[in-house]
Amino acid sequence: MTGQEIADILSEHMDESRIHPDQPMSAYTSFRTGGNALCLVEVHNIEELRRVLTCVRKKFLPYVIIGNGTNTIVEDEGYNGVIVKLGGDFTKIDVTGYEVSCGGGASLAAAARQAADMWLTGMEFACGIPGTVGGAIRQNAGAFGGQMSDIVKRVRALTTAGEEIVLRPHELQFGYRHSIFCLRKYVVLDAVFELKKGDKNEINGRIEQYAKERREKQPLDLPNAGCIFKNPKEGFSAKFIDDAGLGGEHIGGAMVSRKHCGFIVNAGNATATDIIELMNRVRDEVYNQFSVRLEPEITVLGQRKRY
Ligand SMILES: Cc1cc2nc3c(=O)[nH]c(=O)nc-3n(C[C@H](O)[C@H](O)[C@H](O)COP(=O)(O)OP(=O)(O)OC[C@H]3O[C@@H](n4cnc5c(N)ncnc54)[C@H](O)[C@@H]3O)c2cc1C
């Protein structure tokens, strides 16, 4: 089936202007590279999402949800299915009392900023994480000693059967960069975070300190997807990569950052293949030198599954 054929089918279920056949995913991922999605759709509410997913499943098409694409790479050959982005109602953020309620497509950093403006503490760690609430919950994103599992009170999700369920922390199977959403193809519809009242100056001080550390230690001037590998039980992935002498190692336009060896950057016209091959080289070299297995933190979308 072609992208246009899929678009024609989906246009019966949602506004045509938000259906994009053969869409370059470089525009939707922070690595700024990668192939086309057969079709990318932006849904604005749960009913629309439900209709699109029902239709896609009926046609046996592969599909995936994308947030801000800050932890994702799409292979150069493209994604042969439908990529669904959560917009509209899914981007809402509301702060009431000690609770921050956010749609799955809301900016995590914006939610953290709004919480800080209301003198709420507990979400400062999230201010510099450039993803959506849905992506952050799936990955149990974290930084500076905080992680999503510390603040999540409940998550509303859509199951593959089209059922809406509410998951409490003990049901979310949070672990290091892990949640139930890594195991089941549920969609994070929205979430509620529970924070505490704090001191405004202290909250802002922490946010500024974390931002400063990121500017000093991370290659924020070049397209990247954050840390490429999870930290293994033996230590920090960036340290193993550095100790293996891989800082500055490159394939095509993809390079292991010298500033932070946990990052691969798109140093200029990197293809997704360059990045994936560099990931493979780094993984193999670290294993050869230290017998430590590095596992990717990022999601690779495509057909070949070379990683
Ligand atoms: C400069 C930079 C710094 C970063 N720093 C950190 C950091 O400090 N800590 C950290 O943990 N990460 C960090 N990251 C990585 C990334 O920002 C986080 O993992 C973030 O949570 C990913 O969110 P996203 O919306 O971009 O997800 P995407 O990359 O769009 O998606 C990631 C995965 O989540 C799934 N997903 C997305 N939305 C949903 C949803 N609504 N329901 C179900 N599944 C969904 C996707 O299918 C995919 O499998 C950094 C990235 C960059 C570029």
The ligand as a Tripos MOL2 file, in Angstrom:
@<TRIPOS>MOLECULE
LIG
   53    58     1     0     0
SMALL
NO_CHARGES

@<TRIPOS>ATOM
      1 C1         19.7480   17.0700   24.2490 C.3       1 LIG1
      2 C2         19.0260   15.8900   24.8530 C.ar      1 LIG1
      3 C3         19.1030   15.6570   26.2120 C.ar      1 LIG1
      4 C4         18.4410   14.5580   26.7830 C.ar      1 LIG1
      5 N1         18.5450   14.3560   28.1280 N.ar      1 LIG1
      6 C5         17.9010   13.3030   28.6840 C.ar      1 LIG1
      7 C6         17.9900   13.0780   30.0960 C.ar      1 LIG1
      8 O1         18.6130   13.8300   30.8390 O.2       1 LIG1
      9 N2         17.3430   11.9950   30.5980 N.ar      1 LIG1
     10 C7         16.6260   11.1370   29.8100 C.ar      1 LIG1
     11 O2         16.0600   10.1660   30.3420 O.2       1 LIG1
     12 N3         16.5280   11.3300   28.4850 N.ar      1 LIG1
     13 C8         17.1500   12.3870   27.8980 C.ar      1 LIG1
     14 N4         17.0570   12.5850   26.5500 N.ar      1 LIG1
     15 C9         16.3220   11.6210   25.7110 C.3       1 LIG1
     16 C10        14.8440   11.9780   25.4750 C.3       1 LIG1
     17 O3         14.6270   13.3760   25.4970 O.3       1 LIG1
     18 C11        13.9410   11.3070   26.4930 C.3       1 LIG1
     19 O4         14.0670    9.9100   26.4570 O.3       1 LIG1
     20 C12        12.4820   11.6750   26.2660 C.3       1 LIG1
     21 O5         11.7240   11.1710   27.3210 O.3       1 LIG1
     22 C13        11.9290   11.1100   24.9520 C.3       1 LIG1
     23 O6         10.6730   11.7210   24.7000 O.3       1 LIG1
     24 P1         10.1220   11.9250   23.2190 P.3       1 LIG1
     25 O7          8.7650   12.4720   23.2990 O.co2     1 LIG1
     26 O8         11.0840   12.7060   22.3980 O.co2     1 LIG1
     27 O9         10.1000   10.4170   22.7410 O.3       1 LIG1
     28 P2         10.2580    9.8080   21.2650 P.3       1 LIG1
     29 O10        11.7090    9.8030   20.8820 O.co2     1 LIG1
     30 O11         9.3240   10.5050   20.3430 O.co2     1 LIG1
     31 O12         9.7790    8.3510   21.5480 O.3       1 LIG1
     32 C14        10.5160    7.5020   22.4230 C.3       1 LIG1
     33 C15         9.7260    6.2170   22.6380 C.3       1 LIG1
     34 O13         8.5450    6.5270   23.3680 O.3       1 LIG1
     35 C16         7.3970    6.0850   22.6630 C.3       1 LIG1
     36 N5          6.3140    7.0520   22.9090 N.ar      1 LIG1
     37 C17         6.3150    8.3780   22.6820 C.ar      1 LIG1
     38 N6          5.1460    8.9250   23.0620 N.ar      1 LIG1
     39 C18         4.3890    7.9090   23.5190 C.ar      1 LIG1
     40 C19         3.0610    7.8320   24.0560 C.ar      1 LIG1
     41 N7          2.2690    8.9050   24.1720 N.pl3     1 LIG1
     42 N8          2.6070    6.6230   24.4260 N.ar      1 LIG1
     43 C20         3.3780    5.5230   24.3210 C.ar      1 LIG1
     44 N9          4.6380    5.5230   23.8210 N.ar      1 LIG1
     45 C21         5.1320    6.7080   23.4330 C.ar      1 LIG1
     46 C22         7.8280    6.0240   21.2040 C.3       1 LIG1
     47 O14         7.0380    5.1020   20.4820 O.3       1 LIG1
     48 C23         9.2700    5.5830   21.3310 C.3       1 LIG1
     49 O15         9.3590    4.1850   21.4920 O.3       1 LIG1
     50 C24        17.6980   13.6780   25.9590 C.ar      1 LIG1
     51 C25        17.6130   13.9260   24.5800 C.ar      1 LIG1
     52 C26        18.2660   15.0200   24.0280 C.ar      1 LIG1
     53 C27        18.1420   15.2800   22.5460 C.3       1 LIG1
@<TRIPOS>BOND
     1     1     2 1
     2     2     3 ar
     3     2    52 ar
     4     3     4 ar
     5     4     5 ar
     6     4    50 ar
     7     5     6 ar
     8     6     7 ar
     9     6    13 1
    10     7     8 2
    11     7     9 ar
    12     9    10 ar
    13    10    11 2
    14    10    12 ar
    15    12    13 ar
    16    13    14 ar
    17    14    15 1
    18    14    50 ar
    19    15    16 1
    20    16    17 1
    21    16    18 1
    22    18    19 1
    23    18    20 1
    24    20    21 1
    25    20    22 1
    26    22    23 1
    27    23    24 1
    28    24    25 2
    29    24    26 1
    30    24    27 1
    31    27    28 1
    32    28    29 2
    33    28    30 1
    34    28    31 1
    35    31    32 1
    36    32    33 1
    37    33    34 1
    38    33    48 1
    39    34    35 1
    40    35    36 1
    41    35    46 1
    42    36    37 ar
    43    36    45 ar
    44    37    38 ar
    45    38    39 ar
    46    39    40 ar
    47    39    45 ar
    48    40    41 1
    49    40    42 ar
    50    42    43 ar
    51    43    44 ar
    52    44    45 ar
    53    46    47 1
    54    46    48 1
    55    48    49 1
    56    50    51 ar
    57    51    52 ar
    58    52    53 1
@<TRIPOS>SUBSTRUCTURE
     1 LIG1         1 GROUP 0 **** ****
